Amino acid sequence: MERTASDESPMLSDSEVAAYFKVSLRSVGRMRENGHIRSVRVNKTWRTPQSEIDRLCQKWLDSAVAGGADAASIGPISVSSVS
């Protein structure tokens, strides 16, 4: 089956990822270095698929709910709390 552009997740720059999570560019770099997000290097810039951000958010939500939190009451989750 052939892949089309509509099958692929949009690629976000580090600035866009930082804005989404409301963190610094350095924090995005640490998230990548620690294996929390997977990105690809394109020339001199890093790009992260939107699907990777969605996966990370779902992982945080699942982790919080498994810990006994009510999904509706979950606030911000620290990157350092994700293993």
N, C-alpha and C positions, 0 to 999 in steps of 0.2 A: 504494500500500500504506500502510495506516495504521500509525503508530508507537504502541507501547504503552509503559507505564512499564518493563516488563521489558527493552525494547530499549535503554534509555538507561543510560549509565554513571552510577554514583553520583557525586555532587558532593562534593568534600572542601573543608573550610575551610583557611585558611592554617595554622592550628594543627595540623590533621591531616596536612597535607603536611610541615610541619616535623618532626612526630613520626616520620613514615614515613622521612624521610631523616636524622633525628637532627641537624638543623641549627636555627639560630635563625629566628625570624619574619623578621628582616631579610634573611637569606640567601634565604628563599623570595621575598621582594620583589625581590631582585637577580636571581634566576633568571628571574622574570617580566619585569623590565625589560630583561634581556639577551636575551630571546627563547627561553630554554631551555624554559620551560613556557608554555602558553597557558591563560589563565583568563578568566572573565567576572565583571564587577562586578554584584552583586545588592544593591541599595540601597547600604549603606556597607561591604559585605564582598566579598571576592574568593572565588570558588568555582572549583575546578579539577576537571575530570572525572577519575575514576579511570583511564579509558582514556588520558588524557594522561600520567599518571604511568607507566603501563605502557609507553607509547611511548618515553618518555625513558629508562627502564631498558633497554629493548631496544636503543635507539640507543647507549647507553653500552656495553652488552655487545657489540654488533656492532663498535663502534669498537675495543674492546680486543682482540677476537679478530682483527680485520683487522690489528692491529698486531703479531700474532704470539703473543698470550697464549693460554694454555690456558683455555678457558671454565670449567673446574672450579676453576682456581686464582686466578680474578680476585677481588681484594679491592675495597675501596671505591674509587670513582673520583671525583676532584675535579670539581666543576661547572666550574671554570675550564679544565679540560682538554677540554671539549666545545666544538666550534666550531659 
